[in-house]
């Protein structure tokens, strides 16, 4: 049975002119990822889907700490996504993910700008190797069984977080 300690997450995002940054704190009692490549979604991993709008092409990313190290795959690609960055730190009961997804990797997205709105979905995959695979999907029908931008939430790009050295980093609002 599902418990918060065995499949839940807090996800946040920020952006600049080059990347969409996503951070996730995933609560999971047992980390299990023994696959590499595009099939990583079958075990402990994160899936992110994004589209410029409801009727535009969507892009899906799979992110995981694999036996070959951190990997980011764009669905349909034959190799890890060039230019993407992923760091995963495992702690007892928690996996901390920090990723940078290059805007150029998103289909039909265009250059990011303040007040830009896009459709998004996040799925947390959990497979403890002792039972059936579980997942946590932010918007039902958006990514796990549907791949539907219409079922996704809205992500709006906002302006700078604060003046100073990180002025290039901006925040987002999730709807």
Secondary structure as the mmCIF struct_conf table of DSSP 4:
data_model
#
loop_
_struct_conf.conf_type_id
_struct_conf.id
_struct_conf.beg_label_comp_id
_struct_conf.beg_label_asym_id
_struct_conf.beg_label_seq_id
_struct_conf.end_label_comp_id
_struct_conf.end_label_asym_id
_struct_conf.end_label_seq_id
HELX_RH_3T_P HELX_RH_3T_P1 UNK A 4 UNK A 6
BEND BEND1 UNK A 7 UNK A 7
STRN STRN1 UNK A 8 UNK A 15
BEND BEND2 UNK A 17 UNK A 18
STRN STRN2 UNK A 19 UNK A 27
BEND BEND3 UNK A 29 UNK A 30
HELX_RH_3T_P HELX_RH_3T_P2 UNK A 37 UNK A 42
BEND BEND4 UNK A 43 UNK A 44
STRN STRN3 UNK A 45 UNK A 51
BEND BEND5 UNK A 52 UNK A 53
TURN_TY1_P TURN_TY1_P1 UNK A 54 UNK A 55
BEND BEND6 UNK A 56 UNK A 56
STRN STRN4 UNK A 58 UNK A 66
TURN_TY1_P TURN_TY1_P2 UNK A 67 UNK A 68
STRN STRN5 UNK A 69 UNK A 74
TURN_TY1_P TURN_TY1_P3 UNK A 75 UNK A 76
BEND BEND7 UNK A 78 UNK A 79
HELX_LH_PP_P HELX_LH_PP_P1 UNK A 80 UNK A 81
TURN_TY1_P TURN_TY1_P4 UNK A 82 UNK A 83
STRN STRN6 UNK A 85 UNK A 91
TURN_TY1_P TURN_TY1_P5 UNK A 92 UNK A 93
STRN STRN7 UNK A 94 UNK A 102
HELX_RH_3T_P HELX_RH_3T_P3 UNK A 103 UNK A 105
BEND BEND8 UNK A 106 UNK A 106
TURN_TY1_P TURN_TY1_P6 UNK A 107 UNK A 108
BEND BEND9 UNK A 111 UNK A 111
TURN_TY1_P TURN_TY1_P7 UNK A 114 UNK A 115
STRN STRN8 UNK A 117 UNK A 126
BEND BEND10 UNK A 129 UNK A 131
STRN STRN9 UNK A 134 UNK A 137
BEND BEND11 UNK A 138 UNK A 139
TURN_TY1_P TURN_TY1_P8 UNK A 140 UNK A 141
BEND BEND12 UNK A 142 UNK A 145
HELX_RH_3T_P HELX_RH_3T_P4 UNK A 149 UNK A 151
BEND BEND13 UNK A 152 UNK A 152
STRN STRN10 UNK A 153 UNK A 160
BEND BEND14 UNK A 161 UNK A 164
TURN_TY1_P TURN_TY1_P9 UNK A 165 UNK A 168
STRN STRN11 UNK A 170 UNK A 174
#
